[in-house]
Structure formats: C-alpha cells, structure tokens
Amino acid sequence: MRKLKVTELNRLTPEAFKESKKIPLIVVLDHIRSLNNVGSVFRTSDAFRVEAIYLCGITACPPNAEIHKTALGAEETVDWEYFKDTPEAVDKLRQEGYTVCAVEQAEGSVMLDNLQLDKTKKYAIVMGNEVKGVQQNVVDNCDICIEIPQYGTKHSLNVSVTTGIVIWDFFKQLSD
C-alpha cells in the first residue's frame, strides 16, 4: 500500500463545499469551553457535510486563532450561528421541523447502536459542556436522548470525540 498524496484526495474547494448537498443535521454546542473541542467539531462537521453548527452560551465563535488551530479552516466552510441561550436554539430548531436529540446519559435514552433515523426528517444533536453535560432544561425540550454505549471504567468521552462518533452514525444513515 502507498499513502495518498494530498493532491490525490480530490477534496472539494471551499466554494464547492458551500454549494454541495449537506446531510440534514445541525450540531448544537451547549456551553463548550474548550476552543480545541469547538475547532474539532468544525473539522468533523466539514468532513461529513453537516448543515450547520449552533454555538451557544460560553461557546466561542470564529474567527479565533485557537479554534482555527484544530478546525484548519473548516470554521470558514461550515455554516454557524451564535445563540446566547441554548434553549433559544432548540426552540428555533423545533419550529423549523428538526427532531432535536440531546446526546446525554439519561433515563430512557436510546443507545446509538439502536438508533434508527428517518431519511425524510431533519435532525439536530445537542452536545453538552465538558463537565456538566447538556443542561437539564435543554434535555427537557429535546425529542430524544441518545447515548453512546461504553464498556470500560470511564463514564464519558471527550465532547469532540463523542460528536465525531454521533455525526458518523448520522452520516451513515442519512447520506444518499
């Protein structure tokens, strides 16, 4: 096997990316404090053509050198919007017909490996703060909670890792 050169990857230009068909998914970041996590979510969202990212509360917004360090320019290709309060973002999404999913360990949560998505629907996933998770008042306004099964001694994953796993599963189910 030979590693491919960057020039052989046939990546989209930023202009072509903006015009490309996206999966019907919006990622909501609920008070994410780490700029590296925010940048990583932008980069993963670019990789899987996520529709947009909603940055809420204390979550930093581009342009920002620390976000850019991990986003590597994806903060310029993926659409984003800022909301002072996460419930405001969730309300907007629900009004626009999105099924809003909190990614959280909760009573009655659906394990990601059991989640069945409908290709005719639009979705949003709410990712919580690195310490406190998704705010309870936000969970209360979501349609469903999704949980990633874990089999080790730890109770959680890094938020950017979790977002990547969930986006990948949504991409597999929702892309053409």
C-alpha positions as CSV (number, residue, x, y, z in Angstrom):
1,M,0.0,0.0,0.0
2,R,1.1,3.5,-0.7
3,K,-0.2,6.5,1.2
4,L,-2.0,9.0,-1.0
5,K,-0.7,12.5,-1.5
6,V,-2.9,15.4,-0.6
7,T,-3.2,16.2,-4.3
8,E,-4.7,12.7,-4.9
9,L,-7.5,13.1,-2.4
10,N,-9.8,15.1,-4.7
11,R,-11.1,17.3,-1.9
12,L,-13.8,19.9,-2.5
13,T,-12.8,23.5,-2.7
14,P,-14.3,25.8,-0.1
15,E,-16.6,27.2,-2.8
16,A,-17.7,23.7,-4.0
17,F,-18.3,22.7,-0.3
18,K,-20.6,25.6,0.2
19,E,-22.7,24.5,-2.8
20,S,-22.6,20.8,-2.0
21,K,-25.6,18.8,-0.6
22,K,-25.4,18.5,3.2
23,I,-26.8,15.9,5.4
24,P,-29.9,17.2,7.3
25,L,-28.1,17.6,10.6
26,I,-27.3,20.6,12.8
27,V,-24.8,20.3,15.7
28,V,-25.6,22.4,18.7
29,L,-22.8,23.1,21.2
30,D,-24.2,23.8,24.6
31,H,-21.6,25.9,26.6
32,I,-18.5,24.2,25.3
33,R,-15.5,25.8,27.0
34,S,-12.6,24.3,25.1
35,L,-11.7,26.1,21.9
36,N,-9.9,22.9,20.7
37,N,-13.1,21.0,21.0
38,V,-15.0,23.7,19.1
39,G,-12.4,23.6,16.3
40,S,-12.5,19.8,16.2
41,V,-16.3,19.8,15.8
42,F,-16.0,22.2,12.9
43,R,-13.5,20.0,11.2
44,T,-15.6,16.8,11.7
45,S,-18.7,18.7,10.5
46,D,-16.8,19.7,7.4
47,A,-15.7,16.1,6.8
48,F,-19.2,14.8,6.8
49,R,-21.0,17.8,5.3
50,V,-23.1,18.8,8.3
51,E,-25.6,21.5,7.5
52,A,-24.5,23.9,10.3
53,I,-23.3,24.3,13.9
54,Y,-25.1,26.4,16.5
55,L,-22.7,27.8,19.1
56,C,-24.4,28.6,22.4
57,G,-23.7,30.3,25.6
58,I,-20.0,30.4,26.5
59,T,-19.0,28.6,23.3
60,A,-16.5,30.7,21.4
61,C,-17.2,31.8,17.9
62,P,-14.9,32.2,14.9
63,P,-12.7,34.0,13.9
64,N,-10.5,32.7,16.7
65,A,-6.9,31.5,16.4
66,E,-7.4,28.7,18.9
67,I,-10.5,27.4,17.1
68,H,-8.6,27.6,13.8
69,K,-5.7,25.5,15.2
70,T,-7.9,22.4,15.2
71,A,-10.5,23.4,12.6
72,L,-7.9,24.1,10.0
73,G,-10.2,26.3,8.0
74,A,-13.4,24.3,8.5
75,E,-14.7,27.3,10.5
76,E,-14.9,29.1,7.2
77,T,-16.7,26.4,5.3
78,V,-19.3,25.1,7.8
79,D,-22.2,27.5,8.4
80,W,-22.6,28.5,12.0
81,E,-24.8,30.7,14.1
82,Y,-24.5,32.0,17.7
83,F,-27.2,31.9,20.3
84,K,-26.9,33.4,23.8
85,D,-29.1,30.7,25.3
86,T,-29.2,27.0,24.1
87,P,-33.0,26.8,24.7
88,E,-33.4,29.6,22.1
89,A,-31.5,27.5,19.6
90,V,-33.6,24.3,20.4
91,D,-36.8,26.3,20.1
92,K,-35.8,27.6,16.7
93,L,-34.9,24.1,15.5
94,R,-38.2,22.6,16.7
95,Q,-40.1,25.4,15.0
96,E,-38.2,24.6,11.8
97,G,-39.2,20.9,12.0
98,Y,-36.0,19.4,13.3
99,T,-36.0,16.4,15.6
100,V,-33.8,17.5,18.4
101,C,-31.6,14.9,20.1
102,A,-29.6,15.5,23.3
103,V,-26.5,13.4,23.4
104,E,-26.6,12.6,27.1
105,Q,-26.8,9.7,29.6
106,A,-30.4,9.9,30.7
107,E,-33.4,7.8,31.8
108,G,-34.9,6.3,28.6
109,S,-32.0,7.3,26.3
110,V,-31.7,5.4,23.1
111,M,-28.3,3.7,22.6
112,L,-26.6,4.9,19.5
113,D,-26.3,1.4,18.0
114,N,-30.1,1.0,18.3
115,L,-31.0,4.4,16.8
116,Q,-33.0,4.3,13.6
117,L,-33.2,7.6,11.6
118,D,-35.7,8.5,9.0
119,K,-34.1,9.9,5.8
120,T,-37.2,12.2,5.3
121,K,-36.5,14.1,8.6
122,K,-34.1,16.8,9.7
123,Y,-32.1,16.3,12.9
124,A,-30.1,18.3,15.4
125,I,-27.8,16.9,18.1
126,V,-27.1,18.8,21.2
127,M,-23.6,18.3,22.7
128,G,-23.0,19.3,26.3
129,N,-20.4,21.1,28.4
130,E,-17.3,19.1,29.1
131,V,-18.1,18.9,32.9
132,K,-21.8,19.4,33.3
133,G,-23.1,17.8,30.0
134,V,-26.3,19.1,28.3
135,Q,-28.3,21.4,30.6
136,Q,-31.4,19.7,32.1
137,N,-33.7,22.4,30.8
138,V,-32.3,21.7,27.3
139,V,-32.8,17.9,27.8
140,D,-36.4,18.6,28.8
141,N,-37.0,20.3,25.4
142,C,-35.4,17.6,23.3
143,D,-37.4,14.9,21.4
144,I,-35.0,12.1,22.4
145,C,-31.7,11.4,24.2
146,I,-29.0,9.4,22.5
147,E,-26.3,7.6,24.5
148,I,-23.1,6.0,23.2
149,P,-22.7,2.6,24.8
150,Q,-19.4,2.4,26.8
151,Y,-17.8,-0.7,28.2
152,G,-14.8,0.4,30.2
153,T,-14.4,2.1,33.6
154,K,-15.0,5.7,32.5
155,H,-18.4,7.3,32.3
156,S,-17.9,9.7,29.5
157,L,-15.9,10.5,26.3
158,N,-14.4,13.8,25.3
159,V,-17.1,16.0,23.7
160,S,-15.3,16.3,20.3
161,V,-14.8,12.5,20.2
162,T,-18.5,12.0,21.1
163,T,-19.6,14.4,18.4
164,G,-17.5,12.6,15.8
165,I,-19.0,9.2,16.7
166,V,-22.5,10.6,16.6
167,I,-22.0,12.6,13.3
168,W,-20.5,9.5,11.7
169,D,-23.6,7.4,12.6
170,F,-26.0,10.1,11.4
171,F,-23.9,10.4,8.2
172,K,-24.1,6.7,7.5
173,Q,-27.9,6.7,8.0
174,L,-28.8,10.0,6.3
175,S,-26.4,10.3,3.3
176,D,-27.5,9.2,-0.2
